[in-house]
Amino acid sequence: MARIVAVTSCPTGIAHTFMAAEAIEQGARELGHTVKVETQGSVGAENPLSPEDIRQADVVIIAADTKVDLARFVGKRVYQTSTNAAINDGKTLVQRALSEAVVLAAADKAEAYVAEVEAAKAKRAAERTGVYKHLMTGVSYMIPFVVAGGLLIAIAFAARGIYAFDPAKDLQGNPITPTPWTTFWANLFAVGAQGGFGLMVPILAGFIAFSIADRPGLAPGMIGGVVAGLTGSGFLGGIVAGFIAGYFTLWLNQALKLPRNLQGLKPVLILPLLGSLVVGILMFYVVGTPVKAALDALTAWLNSLQSGSKAVLGLILGAMMAFDMGGPVNKAAYTFSVGLISAHVYQPMAAVMAAGMTPPLGLALATWLFKNRFTSDEREAGKAAAVLGISFITEGAIPFAARDPLRVIPSIMVGSAVAAALSMIFGCGLRVPHGGIFVLPIPNAVENLGLYVVAILVGTVVTTAMLYVVKKPLSE
């Protein structure tokens, strides 16, 4: 008898999703196997697979006509097919899955190290619960929009200076007759500012609500995010709007009982309409004004910081980034800094990215310089850690920290704190929230680029030096 788990999903999430699930369940039981099927339907995921279900499974069946995230199934035998194949003959499908499923596995040491990092990230994602989980879902979906918007704005600034947004001004801000060229750069600026950055808060709010209430929460959340922009409450207002939309839509979905033949109206009509109405009214009349005041006060305080205060803030943010390498403390510092980009405060973001790059970079350098302090597997993993480091993937330090936490974690915290503090003192700013070394050559993406590189290098060297001091040579 085999343990089988499955996921079914179709574009509409109504008929084929549940027919495929029923066929797989029936086919597995006829063959004497145990089975649990997660349906990703129109009102969200039902009967979700737990980490324990997946761990115990002998095979995973993905019967879907839409993209299904396979990250949680790494290391398991997986068989992918369509919903029609399941509906037509569930029994045969189960037999084929048991015989033809393949393991998602790494091929060599470097890949194994990266897989270990990805597994650690997936485990942390699975362990997230409640408010933290929902906030991080919103942030993860928001990041690509901020990256694209920030880089497009930087390119426009590089071409025409700070007046790139206005085709009727020259490089010094004097009035001119617009030309196709000046209009092009103004349009490019608009794509980044009104397109990428304009979607930042709605995406954040929408996917916070999506995490809470699944697909029915997406429209109310995104509409709430737009209203947050209209009220001037920014990313803080977007966060509040996302949680209001998500929890209200979730409650309404559970409380509202309709006949089976009318269930299809809930996700496409009733829940989006009532959810958007409630969150929109609350944002205009209750939430928007006080949250805008809080955001304005925070922005004013950050802009008023002097060198000493900037260094202290950098030390705190840097230590937070390295403390749990992608965990809740790291993500708190990161989310704080990303949100400030919408308020045109860029220095904390630069400090956080510098601090996030130095842990894997410092470890990679240490494995190269001080080989006798690391095992052969760790030295091999150091090569992959370098790539993760320059890509701003702090989790690249997790495997090293897991093997020797008492020495590695303090070392990387010191290096990250130094890098972030220097970045703040140097007045470095970063207009995009990710990308690592690959965004540095983009004109105007980084303020004080030369000093920013110095901050990263110094933080990396400090991390390496700390590792040299605290880690002793290994015995033969």
KENUPA-491346 format. One record per residue (C-alpha): z, y, x. Coordinates in Angstrom, 1 decimal, decimal comma. Layout:
BEGIN
Z / Y / X
...
END
This chain:
BEGIN
0,0 / 0,0 / 0,0
-1,0 / 3,4 / 1,4
0,4 / 6,8 / 0,8
-2,3 / 9,2 / -0,3
-2,2 / 13,0 / -0,8
-5,1 / 15,0 / -2,1
-6,3 / 18,5 / -2,9
-8,9 / 19,3 / -5,6
-10,5 / 22,6 / -6,2
-13,6 / 24,0 / -7,9
-15,0 / 27,5 / -8,1
-13,7 / 28,2 / -11,6
-10,6 / 26,2 / -11,2
-10,6 / 24,8 / -14,7
-12,6 / 21,7 / -15,6
-13,7 / 19,9 / -12,4
-10,5 / 20,6 / -10,5
-8,4 / 18,6 / -13,0
-11,0 / 16,0 / -13,7
-11,3 / 15,2 / -10,0
-7,5 / 15,0 / -9,7
-7,3 / 12,6 / -12,6
-10,0 / 10,4 / -11,2
-8,3 / 10,2 / -7,7
-5,0 / 9,4 / -9,3
-6,4 / 6,7 / -11,5
-8,5 / 5,2 / -8,6
-5,5 / 5,1 / -6,2
-3,2 / 3,5 / -8,7
-5,8 / 0,8 / -9,6
-5,9 / -0,1 / -5,9
-2,1 / -0,2 / -5,7
-1,6 / 3,0 / -3,6
0,8 / 5,9 / -4,2
-0,8 / 9,3 / -4,7
0,0 / 12,9 / -5,1
-2,7 / 15,5 / -5,9
-2,4 / 19,2 / -5,6
-4,8 / 21,1 / -7,9
-5,9 / 24,6 / -6,9
-6,8 / 25,8 / -10,4
-7,3 / 29,1 / -12,3
-3,6 / 29,8 / -12,5
-2,9 / 28,8 / -8,9
-1,8 / 25,7 / -7,1
0,0 / 23,1 / -9,3
1,9 / 20,1 / -8,1
1,8 / 21,5 / -4,5
2,1 / 19,2 / -1,5
5,3 / 19,7 / 0,4
5,5 / 19,3 / 4,2
7,3 / 16,0 / 3,7
4,5 / 14,7 / 1,4
2,0 / 15,5 / 4,1
4,1 / 14,0 / 6,9
4,5 / 10,7 / 5,1
0,8 / 10,5 / 4,0
-1,5 / 7,9 / 5,5
-4,6 / 9,8 / 4,5
-5,5 / 13,2 / 3,0
-8,4 / 13,5 / 0,5
-10,0 / 17,0 / 0,1
-12,2 / 16,9 / -3,1
-13,3 / 20,5 / -3,3
-16,3 / 22,7 / -3,9
-14,5 / 25,7 / -2,4
-12,9 / 26,3 / 1,0
-9,5 / 24,7 / 1,4
-7,3 / 25,6 / 4,3
-6,8 / 22,5 / 6,5
-4,3 / 24,0 / 8,9
-1,4 / 22,1 / 7,4
-3,2 / 18,7 / 7,8
-3,7 / 18,9 / 11,6
-2,9 / 15,5 / 13,0
-3,5 / 13,6 / 9,8
-6,4 / 11,4 / 8,8
-8,6 / 13,6 / 6,5
-11,5 / 12,8 / 4,3
-13,5 / 15,6 / 2,7
-15,9 / 15,4 / -0,3
-16,9 / 17,1 / -3,5
-15,2 / 17,2 / -6,9
-18,3 / 15,4 / -8,4
-17,8 / 12,4 / -6,0
-14,3 / 12,1 / -7,2
-15,2 / 12,4 / -10,8
-18,0 / 9,9 / -10,6
-16,0 / 7,1 / -9,0
-12,4 / 7,8 / -8,0
-11,7 / 4,2 / -7,0
-14,7 / 4,0 / -4,6
-13,8 / 7,5 / -3,2
-10,3 / 6,3 / -2,3
-11,6 / 3,2 / -0,6
-14,0 / 5,3 / 1,5
-11,3 / 7,7 / 2,4
-9,0 / 5,0 / 3,7
-11,8 / 3,5 / 5,8
-13,7 / 6,7 / 6,9
-11,0 / 9,4 / 7,3
-10,8 / 11,0 / 10,8
-7,9 / 12,5 / 12,6
-7,9 / 16,2 / 13,4
-6,7 / 16,0 / 17,0
-7,0 / 17,8 / 20,3
-9,2 / 16,5 / 23,1
-7,5 / 17,6 / 26,4
-4,4 / 19,3 / 27,8
-5,6 / 22,8 / 27,2
-6,6 / 22,0 / 23,6
-3,3 / 20,1 / 23,2
-1,4 / 23,2 / 24,2
-3,3 / 25,4 / 21,8
-2,8 / 22,8 / 19,1
0,9 / 22,8 / 19,9
0,9 / 26,6 / 19,5
-1,0 / 26,3 / 16,2
1,4 / 23,6 / 14,9
4,3 / 25,9 / 15,7
2,7 / 28,7 / 13,8
1,9 / 26,4 / 10,9
5,5 / 25,1 / 10,9
6,9 / 28,6 / 10,8
4,5 / 29,6 / 8,0
5,7 / 26,5 / 6,0
9,3 / 27,5 / 6,6
8,9 / 31,0 / 5,3
10,4 / 31,4 / 1,9
11,0 / 34,2 / -0,6
10,4 / 37,8 / 0,2
9,5 / 37,2 / 3,8
6,8 / 34,6 / 3,0
5,2 / 36,9 / 0,5
5,3 / 40,0 / 2,7
3,7 / 38,1 / 5,7
1,0 / 36,7 / 3,4
0,0 / 40,3 / 2,5
0,2 / 41,5 / 6,1
-2,0 / 38,6 / 7,4
-4,8 / 39,4 / 4,9
-4,5 / 43,1 / 5,5
-5,0 / 43,0 / 9,3
-8,8 / 42,4 / 9,4
-9,3 / 45,5 / 7,2
-7,2 / 47,7 / 9,5
-8,8 / 46,3 / 12,6
-12,3 / 47,0 / 11,3
-11,5 / 50,4 / 9,9
-9,6 / 51,5 / 13,0
-12,5 / 50,5 / 15,4
-15,1 / 52,2 / 13,3
-13,1 / 55,4 / 13,2
-12,6 / 55,2 / 17,0
-16,4 / 54,7 / 17,5
-17,1 / 57,8 / 15,4
-14,6 / 59,8 / 17,3
-16,0 / 58,7 / 20,6
-19,5 / 59,9 / 19,5
-18,6 / 63,3 / 18,0
-15,0 / 64,0 / 18,6
-12,3 / 64,8 / 16,1
-14,8 / 66,5 / 13,7
-16,9 / 63,3 / 13,3
-15,9 / 63,2 / 9,6
-17,7 / 66,5 / 8,9
-21,5 / 66,6 / 9,5
-21,4 / 70,4 / 9,1
-19,3 / 71,0 / 12,2
-20,1 / 70,8 / 15,9
-17,9 / 69,2 / 18,6
-15,7 / 72,3 / 18,7
-15,4 / 72,6 / 14,9
-17,9 / 75,4 / 14,5
-20,1 / 75,4 / 11,3
-23,6 / 74,0 / 11,8
-26,5 / 72,8 / 9,7
-26,0 / 69,1 / 9,0
-28,6 / 66,8 / 10,7
-29,3 / 63,1 / 10,1
-27,4 / 62,3 / 13,3
-24,3 / 64,2 / 12,5
-24,4 / 62,7 / 8,9
-24,7 / 59,2 / 10,4
-21,4 / 59,6 / 12,3
-19,7 / 61,1 / 9,3
-20,9 / 58,2 / 7,2
-19,6 / 55,7 / 9,9
-16,3 / 57,5 / 9,9
-16,2 / 57,2 / 6,1
-16,9 / 53,4 / 6,3
-13,8 / 53,0 / 8,6
-11,5 / 55,6 / 6,9
-12,3 / 55,2 / 3,2
-13,6 / 51,6 / 3,5
-11,4 / 49,7 / 6,0
-8,3 / 51,9 / 5,8
-8,8 / 52,7 / 2,2
-8,5 / 48,9 / 1,4
-5,4 / 48,5 / 3,6
-2,7 / 49,1 / 1,1
-4,5 / 47,5 / -1,9
-5,1 / 44,3 / 0,1
-1,5 / 44,3 / 1,3
-0,2 / 44,7 / -2,3
-2,7 / 42,3 / -3,7
-1,9 / 39,4 / -1,4
1,8 / 39,9 / -1,7
1,3 / 39,4 / -5,4
-1,1 / 36,5 / -4,8
1,6 / 34,8 / -2,7
4,1 / 35,1 / -5,5
1,9 / 34,4 / -8,6
-1,2 / 32,9 / -7,1
-4,6 / 34,1 / -8,3
-3,3 / 35,8 / -11,5
-1,3 / 38,2 / -9,4
-4,2 / 39,4 / -7,3
-5,7 / 42,0 / -9,6
-2,4 / 43,6 / -10,7
-1,3 / 43,7 / -7,1
-4,5 / 45,3 / -5,7
-4,5 / 47,8 / -8,6
-0,9 / 48,6 / -7,8
-1,9 / 49,2 / -4,2
-4,6 / 51,6 / -5,2
-2,0 / 53,5 / -7,4
0,4 / 53,6 / -4,4
-2,4 / 55,4 / -2,5
-2,8 / 57,9 / -5,4
0,9 / 58,6 / -5,4
1,1 / 59,1 / -1,6
3,6 / 56,3 / -1,2
1,5 / 54,6 / 1,4
2,2 / 51,1 / 2,7
5,8 / 51,2 / 1,5
4,6 / 51,8 / -2,0
2,0 / 49,1 / -1,6
4,8 / 46,6 / -0,6
6,8 / 47,6 / -3,7
3,7 / 47,4 / -6,0
2,9 / 43,9 / -4,6
6,3 / 42,5 / -5,4
6,5 / 44,1 / -8,9
3,0 / 42,8 / -9,7
3,7 / 39,3 / -8,3
7,1 / 38,7 / -10,0
6,1 / 40,2 / -13,3
2,8 / 38,2 / -13,4
4,7 / 35,0 / -12,4
7,2 / 35,5 / -15,2
4,6 / 36,3 / -17,8
2,5 / 33,3 / -16,8
5,5 / 31,0 / -17,3
6,8 / 32,7 / -20,4
3,5 / 33,0 / -22,3
2,6 / 29,8 / -24,0
-0,9 / 29,4 / -25,5
-2,8 / 26,6 / -27,1
-4,8 / 24,5 / -24,5
-8,1 / 25,8 / -25,7
-7,0 / 29,4 / -25,0
-5,4 / 28,8 / -21,6
-8,5 / 30,0 / -19,9
-7,8 / 33,5 / -21,2
-4,6 / 33,9 / -19,3
-6,0 / 34,2 / -15,7
-9,1 / 36,3 / -16,6
-7,8 / 38,6 / -19,4
-4,1 / 38,5 / -20,4
-2,3 / 38,3 / -17,0
-4,5 / 40,9 / -15,2
-4,4 / 43,3 / -18,1
-0,7 / 43,3 / -18,8
0,2 / 42,9 / -15,1
-1,9 / 45,9 / -14,1
-0,6 / 48,0 / -17,0
3,1 / 47,4 / -16,0
2,7 / 47,9 / -12,3
0,5 / 50,9 / -12,7
2,9 / 52,7 / -15,1
5,9 / 51,9 / -12,9
4,2 / 53,2 / -9,8
3,3 / 56,5 / -11,4
6,6 / 57,2 / -13,2
9,3 / 55,3 / -11,3
8,4 / 54,1 / -7,8
5,8 / 56,5 / -6,4
7,9 / 59,7 / -5,9
11,0 / 58,3 / -4,2
9,0 / 55,9 / -2,0
6,7 / 58,8 / -0,9
9,8 / 60,8 / 0,1
11,1 / 57,9 / 2,2
7,7 / 57,4 / 3,9
7,4 / 61,2 / 4,7
11,0 / 61,2 / 6,2
10,2 / 58,2 / 8,4
7,0 / 59,7 / 9,6
8,7 / 63,0 / 10,4
11,4 / 61,3 / 12,3
9,0 / 59,2 / 14,4
6,9 / 62,3 / 15,2
10,0 / 64,2 / 16,3
11,2 / 61,6 / 18,9
11,6 / 62,8 / 22,4
11,0 / 60,7 / 25,6
14,6 / 59,2 / 25,7
14,5 / 58,3 / 22,0
11,0 / 56,9 / 22,4
12,1 / 54,7 / 25,3
15,0 / 53,3 / 23,2
12,7 / 52,6 / 20,2
10,3 / 50,9 / 22,6
13,0 / 48,7 / 24,1
14,1 / 47,6 / 20,6
10,6 / 46,9 / 19,4
9,6 / 45,1 / 22,6
12,7 / 42,9 / 22,6
12,1 / 42,0 / 18,9
8,5 / 41,0 / 19,6
9,6 / 38,5 / 22,3
12,8 / 37,2 / 20,7
11,2 / 34,7 / 18,4
7,5 / 35,0 / 19,3
5,9 / 35,3 / 15,9
9,1 / 34,5 / 13,9
10,8 / 36,8 / 11,4
12,2 / 39,3 / 14,0
8,8 / 39,5 / 15,7
7,0 / 40,0 / 12,4
9,5 / 42,7 / 11,2
8,6 / 44,8 / 14,3
4,9 / 44,1 / 13,9
4,8 / 44,9 / 10,1
6,8 / 48,2 / 10,7
4,2 / 49,3 / 13,3
1,1 / 48,2 / 11,3
2,3 / 50,1 / 8,3
2,7 / 53,3 / 10,3
-1,0 / 53,3 / 11,1
-1,7 / 54,5 / 7,6
0,6 / 57,4 / 8,2
-1,3 / 58,3 / 11,4
1,6 / 57,2 / 13,7
0,0 / 55,1 / 16,4
2,5 / 54,8 / 19,2
4,7 / 52,0 / 17,8
1,6 / 49,9 / 17,3
0,6 / 50,3 / 20,9
4,2 / 49,4 / 22,1
4,3 / 46,3 / 19,9
0,9 / 45,0 / 21,1
1,8 / 45,5 / 24,7
5,1 / 43,7 / 24,1
3,4 / 40,9 / 22,3
0,9 / 40,3 / 25,1
3,3 / 40,1 / 28,0
5,2 / 36,9 / 27,2
2,2 / 34,5 / 27,5
0,7 / 36,6 / 30,3
3,9 / 36,6 / 32,3
4,3 / 32,8 / 31,9
0,7 / 32,2 / 32,8
1,2 / 34,3 / 36,0
4,4 / 32,5 / 36,8
2,8 / 29,1 / 36,5
0,1 / 30,2 / 39,0
2,4 / 31,9 / 41,5
5,4 / 29,6 / 41,4
4,0 / 26,2 / 40,8
7,1 / 24,4 / 42,0
9,1 / 25,7 / 39,0
6,8 / 24,2 / 36,4
5,6 / 20,7 / 35,5
1,9 / 19,8 / 35,9
1,5 / 19,9 / 32,1
3,0 / 23,4 / 32,1
0,8 / 24,6 / 34,9
-2,2 / 23,4 / 33,0
-0,9 / 25,0 / 29,8
-0,6 / 28,3 / 31,7
-4,4 / 28,6 / 31,8
-4,5 / 28,5 / 28,0
-1,5 / 30,8 / 27,8
-3,4 / 33,5 / 29,7
-6,2 / 33,4 / 27,1
-3,7 / 33,6 / 24,3
-1,9 / 36,5 / 26,0
-4,9 / 38,7 / 26,4
-5,7 / 38,0 / 22,8
-2,3 / 39,2 / 21,7
-1,1 / 35,8 / 20,4
2,6 / 36,0 / 21,3
3,1 / 32,4 / 20,0
1,4 / 31,2 / 23,2
4,9 / 31,4 / 24,8
6,5 / 29,1 / 22,2
5,9 / 25,7 / 24,0
7,5 / 27,1 / 27,2
10,4 / 28,6 / 25,3
11,0 / 25,3 / 23,4
11,3 / 23,4 / 26,7
13,6 / 25,9 / 28,4
14,9 / 28,5 / 25,9
17,9 / 29,7 / 27,9
15,8 / 30,9 / 30,8
12,4 / 31,7 / 29,2
13,5 / 33,7 / 26,1
15,7 / 36,2 / 28,0
12,9 / 36,6 / 30,7
10,2 / 37,4 / 28,2
12,4 / 39,7 / 26,2
13,1 / 41,8 / 29,3
9,4 / 42,0 / 30,2
8,4 / 42,9 / 26,7
11,1 / 45,5 / 26,3
9,9 / 47,2 / 29,6
6,2 / 47,1 / 28,5
7,0 / 48,6 / 25,1
9,3 / 51,3 / 26,5
6,7 / 52,4 / 29,1
4,0 / 52,5 / 26,4
6,2 / 54,8 / 24,3
7,2 / 57,0 / 27,2
3,5 / 57,3 / 28,3
2,6 / 58,4 / 24,8
0,1 / 55,5 / 24,3
-1,3 / 55,1 / 20,8
-3,3 / 52,3 / 19,2
-5,5 / 52,7 / 16,2
-6,0 / 49,0 / 15,5
-3,3 / 46,3 / 14,9
-4,8 / 43,4 / 16,8
-7,4 / 42,3 / 19,3
-5,5 / 42,4 / 22,6
-7,6 / 43,3 / 25,7
-10,8 / 43,1 / 23,7
-10,1 / 46,4 / 21,9
-9,2 / 48,3 / 25,0
-12,8 / 49,2 / 26,0
-13,6 / 50,7 / 22,6
-13,6 / 54,5 / 23,0
-10,6 / 56,2 / 21,4
-9,1 / 53,0 / 20,1
-6,3 / 53,5 / 22,6
-4,7 / 56,8 / 23,6
-3,9 / 57,1 / 27,3
-5,7 / 53,9 / 28,1
-5,0 / 53,9 / 31,8
-1,3 / 54,2 / 31,4
-1,4 / 51,6 / 28,6
-2,9 / 49,1 / 31,0
-0,1 / 50,0 / 33,5
2,5 / 49,3 / 30,8
1,1 / 45,9 / 30,1
0,8 / 45,0 / 33,7
4,3 / 46,1 / 34,6
5,7 / 44,2 / 31,6
3,8 / 41,1 / 32,7
5,1 / 41,4 / 36,3
8,7 / 41,9 / 35,2
8,4 / 38,8 / 33,0
7,1 / 36,8 / 35,9
9,8 / 38,1 / 38,3
12,5 / 37,2 / 35,8
11,2 / 33,7 / 35,5
11,2 / 33,4 / 39,3
14,8 / 34,4 / 39,4
16,2 / 32,3 / 36,5
14,0 / 29,1 / 36,9
14,8 / 26,9 / 39,9
12,3 / 24,7 / 41,7
11,9 / 21,3 / 40,2
13,1 / 18,2 / 42,1
10,4 / 15,8 / 43,2
END
